[in-house]
Amino acid sequence: MFCVRIYIELELILAVAGTLARAMFGFEIEPQFNEPYLATSLQDFWGRRWNLIVTSILRPTVYYPIRRISTRLLGSRWASLPAIFGVFVVSGLMHELIFYYLTRVAPTWEVTWFFILHGVAVVAEVVVKKVVPDKMRLHSVVSGALALGFVAVTAVWLFLPQLVRNGVDEKSIGEYSKLMDLIKGLLPF
């Protein structure tokens, strides 16, 4: 349920920020998510549905350069594999840095391992898609459920413990409580 809570929190925060940006400055903010619960695979989840702003940043800065170099070494068929893995390593290190700034506690590397594990899984998924014929693959409903289950289980195992152990969940609940008190104080009734 914590995964769902994080998704809803991020979606609400970004919706409010988007509304404020539209009202104050007249411009639209790109959507952060594209219905991640409808993902049909890990590749679909990470590349097209979850954290789209980060994906749009990492694709040109990490994925394309590594793919260009890998094409010369591995050929075009397999060049995406090290590029995909590189994106996940960079994402893991960046999340570790963000967690450090949130908690001021030395990294445990669990978050980085979460992303490395997902990088390996997405690379394996891409290899399977290249090798296994379409008619022998899992139905998208089954593969989607497996992908979301994998994300949820590994998040509970590797991603969320660092937040819970360092009290980030309790701090955020306290901040929400104070925000609600402020809003209640501003309302006329």
Phi, psi and omega in degrees: 000334180297324178299317179295319179299315180298317179300312182295318179300311181297318180298316180292315180300315181288329176294317178295315179298320178296320178295317178295318179297319179294316182290318186276320188244347178078021178234158182266143173261138179301145177293144181277329184230156175228074179045065184300335179290352176260010180301142179257353180195172175294320178299317177294316181301304186283327186270334187231353188231330185249136174050059187296329179293316179295320177300317181290340176275315184286331181301306181283335185269333182239306187299305184298315178297317179293321178297319179300314179294318182293330179299319179294326184272321187248346186091165187290332182296322186248003184297334182289336186298306177295330179294316177299313181297319179300320178299317181291323177296313179298317179298318178298316179294321179294319177295322178299318178295317178298316179296324177298315180292329177287321189252338186058032178243140180305143182301143175259349179072005176298319182294318177298318178295327174303311182288324176297316178300316179292325175298315178298317181295319179292320176300315178299319178298318179296318178299314179300317180297329179281332187262320185272131179297152182307318185291345180262000182276161177293150174297148185298331177294318180290312181295325178294316178297319178296319180296312180294323176297318178297316179298313182296313183295314181290330176293316179293326183282314189242328188273310187283329183304324180294323178292315182291315181300327183261010172075015180296324179296316179293320178297318181293322177296318177297320178293320177296321179298315178295322177297317179296320176299319178297315180296318178299322180290334180275338182284142184286343183255000000 
